[in-house]
Amino acid sequence: MIKKGLFWLSITFLYLISLLPFSLLYVLSDILFLVLYYVIGYRRKVVQENLANAFPEKSQVERSRIEKKYYRFLADLIMESIKMFSISEKYIMKHFRFNNIEDITKHFEYGKSVIAVTGHYGNWEWGSVITALMFPEPVLVVYKPLTDKNFDNILNNKRSRYGTIMVAMKNTLRKVVEFKKNGKKYVLVLVGDQTPSGDEINYFTTFLNQPTYVFLGIEKIAKLNNNPIVYFTISPYKRGYYECNIKGLIDDPAVTSEYEITEAHTRELERVIREKPEYWLWSHKRWKFKPEVIAK
């Protein structure tokens, strides 16, 4: 009972913070940056190791500069995610724009559904909310459920408030088959840089200078229904304002070779990260499973 009370007290506190204007939220973000970076050093060893392995060609000074920029952005991302508790449709539309939407809509004209791949880059949380406002077709966003069911439900309610259909990873195939049976077109959004585990560990490639296990689920679903694939790059063009650049990757998955799709979206994410590395989730333990370790 006490635990439940504290949980709802925390949610109420976050909601009240979300009511603050962006000008004040970014003041809090500046303070949060100081706490994350200097006071508690949140996962700094993980971030430093990831940057050193990904960019051995860069000097320590260059990597430190990226590290600091990352923590500044992480603080903004946290405050912007809290803002989602109360942000209006009008406001988020003002702060988020899409480029090259025709790379998706052209496939709808031929009766095809589309798979959109993205990564933990930029403000993917806002992206999951606003994509549903851009298309008349249903938008399905695949996610990995949290262990805390209460918080998981709160997050999904927040993400689906404007029509996004949240689909637990294990239910993806079932949901896609259901839509196909009913003859419904859709946009299926998948995050391509999740860390696979258990039976999902089947294929590795080189990503950011390191052997890295990647999911094959995107490729399997695309080939099953011959869904064209696009890539979503979500990045800020000024503080608090984001754009999603849509890029066509694969128009006809049925004719691709094995792992071609997986390599295509992995290489695209890598290109985006190398261009502006501070917007990727460097504090994530992406390389906790190493191919050479598992092979032993």
VEXFI-696819 format. One line per 5 residues: number of its first residue (from 0); their letters; for each residue y, z, x of N, C-alpha, C. Coordinates in steps of 0.1 Angstrom, whole numbers, always signed. Layout:
# VEXFI-696819
NUM	a	Y,Z,X,Y,Z,X,Y,Z,X  ...
***
This chain:
# VEXFI-696819
0	mikkg	-12,+0,+8,+0,+0,+0,+13,+0,+9  +13,+8,+19,+24,+9,+28,+26,-4,+35  +15,-10,+40,+15,-23,+47,+21,-34,+38  +16,-34,+25,+21,-44,+16,+36,-42,+13  +40,-29,+12,+55,-26,+10,+63,-31,+22
5	lfwls	+58,-29,+34,+66,-33,+46,+67,-48,+47  +56,-55,+42,+55,-69,+43,+66,-75,+33  +67,-70,+21,+77,-75,+12,+91,-71,+16  +92,-59,+22,+105,-55,+27,+110,-65,+38  +101,-69,+47,+104,-79,+57,+108,-92,+51
10	itfly	+101,-97,+41,+104,-110,+34,+118,-109,+28  +120,-98,+21,+134,-96,+15,+145,-96,+25  +142,-90,+37,+152,-90,+48,+155,-104,+53  +144,-112,+55,+145,-126,+59,+153,-134,+49  +150,-132,+36,+157,-139,+26,+172,-137,+26
15	lisll	+175,-124,+28,+189,-120,+28,+196,-127,+40  +189,-127,+52,+195,-134,+64,+197,-149,+61  +188,-155,+53,+188,-169,+50,+201,-172,+42  +206,-163,+35,+218,-165,+27,+231,-166,+35  +230,-162,+48,+242,-163,+56,+246,-178,+59
20	pfsll	+258,-181,+61,+262,-195,+64,+257,-198,+78  +256,-211,+81,+251,-216,+94,+259,-211,+105  +272,-209,+103,+281,-205,+114,+277,-191,+119  +273,-182,+109,+268,-169,+113,+254,-169,+118  +246,-178,+112,+232,-179,+117,+231,-183,+131
25	yvlsd	+240,-191,+136,+240,-196,+150,+246,-185,+159  +254,-176,+154,+258,-165,+162,+246,-156,+164  +238,-154,+154,+225,-146,+155,+216,-153,+164  +216,-166,+164,+207,-174,+172,+211,-172,+187  +224,-172,+190,+228,-170,+204,+224,-156,+209
30	ilflv	+224,-146,+200,+219,-133,+204,+204,-133,+206  +197,-140,+196,+183,-140,+197,+178,-147,+210  +186,-157,+214,+183,-164,+227,+183,-154,+239  +193,-146,+239,+194,-136,+250,+183,-126,+250  +178,-122,+238,+167,-113,+236,+154,-120,+241
35	lyyvi	+152,-132,+236,+139,-139,+239,+138,-142,+254  +149,-147,+260,+149,-152,+274,+151,-140,+284  +161,-132,+282,+164,-122,+292,+158,-108,+289  +157,-104,+277,+153,-90,+274,+138,-89,+274  +131,-96,+265,+117,-94,+264,+109,-105,+271
40	gyrrk	+116,-116,+275,+109,-127,+283,+97,-132,+275  +100,-136,+262,+89,-140,+253,+81,-152,+259  +69,-150,+263,+60,-160,+269,+66,-168,+280  +74,-163,+288,+81,-170,+298,+71,-175,+309  +60,-167,+311,+50,-172,+321,+43,-184,+316
45	vvqen	+40,-184,+303,+33,-195,+297,+42,-208,+298  +55,-206,+294,+64,-217,+295,+66,-223,+309  +67,-214,+318,+69,-218,+332,+57,-225,+338  +45,-220,+334,+33,-226,+339,+31,-240,+332  +34,-241,+320,+33,-254,+313,+42,-264,+319
50	lanaf	+54,-260,+321,+64,-269,+327,+61,-274,+341  +56,-264,+349,+52,-267,+363,+40,-277,+363  +31,-276,+354,+19,-285,+354,+23,-298,+348  +32,-298,+338,+36,-311,+332,+45,-319,+340  +54,-312,+348,+64,-319,+356,+64,-315,+371
55	peksq	+53,-318,+378,+52,-314,+392,+63,-321,+400  +67,-333,+395,+77,-341,+403,+91,-335,+402  +93,-326,+393,+107,-320,+391,+108,-308,+400  +120,-305,+404,+123,-293,+413,+123,-281,+404  +122,-269,+410,+122,-256,+403,+135,-255,+395
60	versr	+146,-260,+401,+159,-259,+394,+159,-267,+381  +153,-279,+382,+153,-288,+370,+144,-282,+359  +132,-276,+363,+124,-270,+354,+130,-257,+347  +137,-250,+355,+144,-238,+350,+155,-242,+340  +161,-253,+342,+171,-258,+333,+165,-262,+320
65	iekky	+153,-269,+320,+146,-272,+308,+141,-259,+301  +136,-250,+309,+132,-237,+303,+143,-230,+295  +155,-229,+301,+166,-223,+294,+170,-230,+281  +170,-243,+282,+174,-252,+271,+164,-250,+260  +151,-249,+264,+140,-247,+254,+142,-234,+246
70	yrfla	+145,-223,+253,+147,-210,+246,+159,-210,+237  +169,-217,+241,+181,-219,+232,+177,-226,+219  +169,-236,+221,+165,-244,+209,+155,-236,+201  +146,-228,+207,+136,-220,+200,+144,-210,+191  +154,-204,+196,+162,-194,+188,+168,-201,+176
75	dlime	+174,-213,+178,+179,-221,+167,+168,-224,+157  +156,-228,+162,+145,-232,+153,+141,-220,+145  +140,-208,+150,+137,-196,+143,+147,-194,+132  +159,-194,+135,+170,-192,+125,+170,-202,+114  +168,-215,+118,+168,-226,+108,+155,-225,+99
80	sikmf	+144,-220,+105,+132,-218,+96,+135,-207,+86  +142,-197,+90,+145,-186,+81,+154,-191,+70  +163,-200,+73,+173,-206,+64,+165,-214,+53  +153,-218,+55,+145,-225,+45,+142,-217,+33  +143,-204,+34,+140,-195,+23,+150,-198,+11
85	sisek	+162,-202,+15,+173,-204,+4,+180,-217,+5  +178,-225,+15,+186,-237,+16,+184,-247,+4  +195,-252,+0,+195,-261,-12,+191,-275,-8  +186,-283,-18,+183,-297,-16,+194,-305,-10  +206,-302,-16,+218,-310,-12,+222,-307,+2
90	yimkh	+220,-294,+6,+224,-290,+20,+214,-296,+30  +201,-295,+27,+192,-300,+37,+193,-315,+38  +196,-322,+27,+197,-336,+28,+210,-340,+37  +220,-331,+36,+232,-334,+45,+229,-332,+59  +219,-323,+62,+216,-319,+76,+204,-327,+82
95	frfnn	+198,-336,+74,+186,-343,+79,+186,-358,+74  +184,-367,+84,+184,-381,+80,+171,-388,+85  +167,-399,+78,+156,-407,+83,+161,-420,+87  +155,-425,+98,+158,-439,+103,+145,-447,+102  +147,-460,+98,+136,-470,+97,+126,-466,+86
100	iedit	+130,-462,+75,+121,-458,+64,+113,-470,+60  +118,-482,+62,+111,-495,+58,+98,-496,+65  +96,-489,+77,+83,-490,+84,+72,-483,+76  +76,-475,+66,+66,-469,+57,+66,-476,+43  +77,-479,+37,+78,-485,+24,+72,-499,+23
105	khfey	+72,-506,+34,+67,-520,+34,+52,-519,+32  +45,-509,+36,+31,-508,+33,+28,-504,+19  +37,-497,+12,+35,-493,-2,+35,-506,-11  +42,-516,-6,+43,-528,-14,+30,-536,-14  +21,-533,-5,+8,-539,-4,-3,-529,-9
110	gksvi	+2,-518,-15,-8,-509,-21,-15,-500,-11  -9,-498,+1,-15,-490,+11,-8,-476,+12  -16,-466,+15,-11,-453,+19,-8,-453,+34  +0,-443,+38,+4,-443,+52,+1,-430,+58  -3,-430,+71,-5,-417,+79,+7,-416,+88
115	avtgh	+14,-405,+87,+25,-402,+96,+21,-391,+106  +22,-394,+119,+18,-384,+129,+31,-379,+135  +31,-366,+138,+42,-360,+145,+36,-349,+154  +45,-342,+161,+41,-331,+170,+49,-319,+167  +47,-308,+175,+55,-296,+174,+68,-299,+183
120	ygnwe	+76,-308,+177,+87,-312,+185,+99,-313,+175  +111,-308,+179,+122,-307,+171,+120,-298,+159  +126,-300,+148,+124,-291,+136,+114,-297,+127  +101,-295,+130,+91,-301,+122,+90,-293,+109  +95,-281,+108,+94,-273,+96,+104,-280,+85
125	wgsvi	+116,-283,+89,+125,-290,+80,+119,-303,+76  +112,-310,+86,+106,-323,+83,+96,-322,+72  +88,-311,+72,+77,-309,+62,+83,-308,+48  +95,-302,+47,+102,-300,+34,+108,-312,+29  +115,-319,+38,+124,-330,+33,+117,-343,+31
130	talmf	+106,-346,+38,+99,-358,+36,+95,-362,+22  +92,-351,+14,+88,-353,+0,+100,-358,-8  +112,-356,-3,+124,-360,-11,+128,-375,-8  +121,-381,+2,+125,-394,+6,+116,-405,+0  +105,-402,-6,+96,-412,-11,+91,-408,-26
135	pepvl	+90,-419,-34,+84,-416,-48,+69,-412,-47  +62,-417,-37,+48,-414,-35,+47,-399,-30  +35,-393,-34,+33,-379,-30,+32,-378,-14  +37,-367,-9,+37,-365,+5,+27,-353,+8  +17,-355,+15,+7,-345,+19,+9,-341,+33
140	vvykp	+11,-328,+35,+13,-323,+49,+1,-314,+52  -6,-317,+63,-18,-310,+67,-14,-299,+76  -19,-287,+74,-16,-275,+82,-28,-266,+85  -26,-258,+95,-37,-249,+99,-33,-235,+93  -41,-230,+84,-38,-217,+77,-36,-206,+87
145	ltdkn	-27,-197,+84,-25,-184,+92,-36,-174,+88  -39,-165,+97,-49,-154,+94,-43,-145,+83  -30,-143,+83,-23,-134,+73,-21,-142,+61  -29,-140,+50,-29,-148,+38,-16,-146,+31  -10,-134,+30,+3,-132,+23,+14,-141,+30
150	fdnil	+15,-140,+43,+25,-148,+50,+23,-163,+49  +10,-166,+49,+6,-180,+48,+11,-186,+34  +9,-178,+24,+13,-182,+10,+28,-183,+9  +35,-174,+16,+50,-174,+16,+55,-187,+23  +49,-190,+34,+53,-202,+42,+51,-215,+34
155	nnkrs	+39,-215,+27,+36,-227,+20,+44,-229,+8  +48,-218,+1,+58,-219,-10,+71,-224,-5  +75,-220,+7,+88,-224,+13,+87,-239,+16  +76,-243,+21,+75,-257,+26,+73,-267,+14  +68,-262,+3,+64,-271,-8,+75,-271,-19
160	rygti	+86,-264,-17,+96,-262,-28,+102,-274,-33  +102,-285,-25,+108,-298,-30,+97,-309,-32  +84,-304,-34,+74,-314,-38,+63,-317,-28  +65,-312,-15,+55,-314,-5,+42,-308,-9  +31,-315,-8,+17,-309,-11,+11,-305,+2
165	mvamk	+10,-292,+4,+4,-286,+16,-11,-286,+15  -18,-292,+25,-32,-293,+25,-38,-286,+37  -47,-276,+35,-54,-269,+46,-62,-279,+54  -62,-278,+67,-69,-288,+75,-83,-291,+71  -91,-281,+67,-105,-283,+64,-106,-291,+50
170	ntlrk	-95,-291,+43,-96,-298,+30,-90,-312,+30  -86,-317,+42,-79,-330,+43,-87,-341,+38  -99,-343,+42,-108,-354,+38,-110,-354,+23  -113,-342,+17,-115,-341,+3,-103,-345,-5  -91,-341,+0,-78,-345,-7,-76,-360,-6
175	vvefk	-78,-366,+5,-76,-380,+7,-85,-388,-2  -98,-384,-3,-108,-391,-11,-104,-389,-26  -99,-378,-30,-94,-375,-44,-83,-385,-47  -73,-386,-38,-62,-396,-41,-66,-410,-42  -76,-413,-33,-81,-427,-33,-88,-430,-45
180	kngkk	-96,-421,-50,-104,-423,-63,-95,-425,-75  -83,-418,-74,-74,-420,-85,-64,-431,-83  -66,-439,-73,-58,-450,-70,-43,-447,-67  -41,-435,-61,-27,-431,-58,-24,-433,-43  -12,-439,-41,-7,-440,-27,-1,-427,-23
185	yvlvl	+0,-425,-10,+5,-412,-5,+10,-414,+10  +18,-404,+14,+21,-403,+29,+14,-391,+33  +5,-392,+43,-3,-381,+49,+3,-377,+62  +9,-365,+63,+16,-361,+76,+7,-352,+83  +4,-355,+96,-5,-347,+104,+2,-344,+118
190	vgdqt	+0,-332,+122,+5,-328,+136,-6,-331,+146  -2,-340,+156,-12,-345,+165,-15,-336,+177  -6,-326,+179,-8,-318,+192,-13,-304,+189  -21,-302,+178,-28,-289,+176,-39,-288,+187  -42,-276,+190,-54,-273,+199,-67,-273,+192
195	psgde	-76,-282,+194,-89,-282,+187,-97,-270,+192  -107,-266,+184,-115,-255,+189,-129,-257,+183  -139,-250,+189,-153,-251,+183,-158,-265,+183  -163,-269,+171,-169,-282,+169,-159,-294,+170  -146,-290,+170,-135,-300,+170,-133,-305,+185
200	inyft	-139,-298,+195,-137,-302,+209,-146,-313,+212  -142,-326,+211,-150,-337,+214,-145,-347,+224  -132,-348,+225,-126,-358,+233,-114,-353,+241  -113,-356,+254,-101,-352,+261,-94,-364,+268  -82,-363,+270,-74,-374,+277,-64,-367,+286
205	tflnq	-56,-375,+293,-46,-369,+302,-33,-369,+293  -27,-357,+292,-15,-355,+285,-6,-346,+293  +6,-351,+296,+16,-344,+304,+9,-339,+317  +3,-349,+323,-3,-346,+337,-15,-337,+337  -21,-334,+326,-32,-325,+325,-43,-330,+316
210	ptyvf	-56,-327,+320,-67,-331,+310,-65,-322,+298  -65,-328,+286,-62,-321,+274,-71,-326,+263  -77,-316,+256,-85,-319,+244,-76,-323,+232  -79,-333,+225,-71,-337,+213,-80,-339,+201  -74,-338,+189,-81,-340,+177,-84,-355,+175
215	lgiek	-96,-357,+169,-100,-371,+165,-98,-373,+150  -94,-363,+143,-93,-364,+128,-84,-374,+123  -72,-376,+130,-63,-387,+126,-69,-400,+127  -76,-403,+138,-83,-416,+139,-94,-418,+129  -101,-408,+126,-112,-409,+117,-107,-412,+103
220	iakln	-97,-405,+98,-91,-407,+85,-85,-421,+84  -78,-425,+94,-71,-438,+94,-81,-449,+93  -92,-448,+100,-102,-459,+100,-110,-458,+87  -112,-447,+81,-120,-445,+69,-113,-453,+57  -100,-452,+56,-92,-458,+46,-84,-470,+50
225	nnpiv	-84,-473,+63,-76,-484,+69,-61,-481,+66  -57,-469,+68,-43,-465,+65,-34,-468,+77  -23,-476,+76,-14,-478,+87,-9,-465,+92  -5,-465,+105,+0,-452,+111,+14,-454,+116  +22,-444,+113,+36,-444,+119,+37,-431,+127
230	yftis	+48,-431,+135,+50,-418,+142,+64,-413,+138  +65,-400,+136,+77,-393,+132,+82,-385,+145  +94,-389,+150,+100,-381,+160,+112,-374,+154  +112,-361,+153,+122,-353,+147,+130,-346,+158  +143,-349,+159,+151,-343,+170,+165,-341,+165
235	pykrg	+172,-332,+171,+186,-329,+167,+195,-339,+173  +205,-343,+166,+216,-352,+171,+229,-344,+173  +229,-332,+167,+239,-322,+170,+234,-309,+165  +239,-298,+168,+234,-285,+164,+233,-283,+149  +220,-281,+144,+218,-279,+130,+217,-292,+122
240	yyecn	+217,-304,+129,+216,-317,+123,+204,-324,+129  +195,-330,+121,+183,-336,+127,+182,-350,+121  +175,-358,+129,+171,-372,+124,+156,-374,+127  +149,-381,+118,+135,-384,+120,+135,-399,+122  +131,-403,+134,+130,-417,+138,+115,-421,+135
245	ikgli	+114,-431,+126,+100,-436,+122,+97,-448,+130  +85,-448,+136,+81,-459,+145,+67,-463,+141  +65,-476,+138,+52,-481,+135,+43,-481,+147  +31,-475,+145,+21,-475,+157,+9,-484,+155  +3,-483,+144,-9,-491,+141,-9,-496,+127
250	ddpav	-9,-510,+125,-9,-515,+111,-23,-517,+105  -32,-519,+114,-46,-522,+109,-56,-514,+117  -58,-502,+114,-68,-493,+121,-82,-498,+122  -86,-506,+112,-100,-511,+111,-104,-519,+123  -94,-526,+129,-97,-535,+141,-95,-528,+154
255	tseye	-92,-515,+154,-89,-508,+167,-102,-504,+174  -102,-502,+187,-113,-498,+194,-114,-482,+193  -125,-477,+197,-127,-462,+197,-116,-455,+206  -110,-445,+201,-100,-437,+207,-86,-444,+209  -85,-456,+204,-73,-464,+206,-62,-457,+198
260	iteah	-65,-453,+186,-55,-446,+177,-51,-433,+183  -61,-425,+188,-58,-412,+194,-49,-413,+206  -52,-423,+214,-44,-426,+226,-30,-430,+222  -29,-438,+212,-16,-443,+208,-6,-432,+204  -11,-423,+195,-2,-412,+191,+0,-402,+202
265	trele	-10,-400,+210,-8,-390,+221,+2,-396,+232  +1,-409,+235,+11,-415,+244,+25,-415,+238  +26,-416,+225,+40,-417,+219,+46,-403,+220  +38,-392,+217,+44,-379,+218,+48,-376,+233  +39,-380,+242,+42,-378,+256,+55,-385,+260
270	rvire	+57,-397,+256,+69,-404,+259,+82,-397,+253  +81,-392,+241,+92,-385,+235,+95,-372,+242  +84,-364,+246,+86,-352,+254,+93,-354,+267  +88,-364,+274,+94,-367,+287,+109,-371,+286  +113,-377,+275,+126,-381,+273,+136,-369,+271
275	kpeyw	+131,-360,+263,+139,-348,+260,+130,-336,+259  +125,-330,+270,+115,-320,+270,+118,-307,+263  +131,-304,+262,+135,-291,+257,+131,-288,+242  +128,-299,+235,+125,-298,+220,+111,-296,+217  +102,-296,+227,+88,-294,+224,+84,-279,+225
280	lwshk	+73,-275,+219,+69,-261,+218,+62,-257,+231  +70,-254,+241,+64,-251,+254,+57,-237,+254  +61,-228,+245,+55,-215,+245,+41,-214,+238  +37,-226,+233,+23,-227,+227,+13,-228,+239  +2,-221,+238,-9,-222,+248,-17,-234,+245
285	rwkfk	-11,-246,+248,-18,-259,+245,-30,-261,+254  -30,-256,+265,-41,-259,+275,-50,-247,+277  -52,-239,+266,-61,-227,+268,-76,-231,+269  -79,-243,+264,-92,-249,+266,-92,-260,+276  -98,-258,+288,-98,-268,+298,-111,-275,+299
290	pevia	-111,-289,+299,-124,-296,+300,-133,-292,+311  -128,-289,+323,-136,-285,+334,-142,-271,+332  -135,-263,+325,-140,-249,+322,-152,-250,+312  -150,-257,+301,-159,-258,+290,-172,-265,+295  -171,-274,+305,-182,-282,+310,-192,-273,+318
295	k	-187,-262,+323,-195,-253,+332,-206,-246,+324
***
